[in-house]
Amino acid sequence: MKKLISLILAVLMVLSVSLAFAELRIPDNAAGGSLAGLVINATVGEYNENTKTFTVTLYEDDSFAIEDVEKLAAGDTLLAGGSLYKVKEKTEEESGDIMIVAEDGEEIVFTQVGDDHMMAQSTMDDRRYMHAFAVLYLPAAEGIVYEDNSNPEADGKQKVTEGLENILKVKAEKEENSIGFNFYATIIELNENMEIVRIHQDFDVAQ
């Protein structure tokens, strides 16, 4: 009996050590592989009570090689923000920015980021052009918080809501009266286990 008890204790100790060093494992080609621990634009969608996860659509900025933007000319077609724009005219600013006017009237300004790429932004609403690249089903971390910085009259004082239950109530209200947790104004922070620890929302012209 003593030997059996000793064996059980030894197995429990091994299991405890294994859990302490547990790591996140993902497919080699998974889009979420480099996202653990990062902050990223996202639309936080439906919460599934059965799986205890949010449907989260992840977005990243459209990034263009400088040489490709410089080669754009009237008649060319540009893909930005998931939509196609036919170039009507192009101008180069003294600042180094490049302005594109599309045939539908859309004005797109390209600004250099880093050494060899440019980011596209709409002059009409100041939104950056982004594209969705992954849909994940992510759980909320214990102690998840929501930071509401969407009120332009709050003088930078954001409202903080703590806990999943309270955040779901705010989310439902935002979806009924505004744009919900839309990626234009929403970022999420993930921990090393790909759990959502923070949802942050800024002002957006569409709300």
Beta strands, then each sheet from edge to edge (+ up, - down):
strand 1: 39-48
strand 2: 53-61
strand 3: 63-65
strand 4: 77-80
strand 5: 83-92
strand 6: 98-102
strand 7: 107-113
strand 8: 117-122
strand 9: 130-138
strand 10: 140-149
strand 11: 159-162
strand 12: 186-190
strand 13: 196-202
sheet 1: 9+ 2- 1+ 12- 13+ 10+ 11-
sheet 2: 3+ 8- 7+ 6- 5+ 4-
end
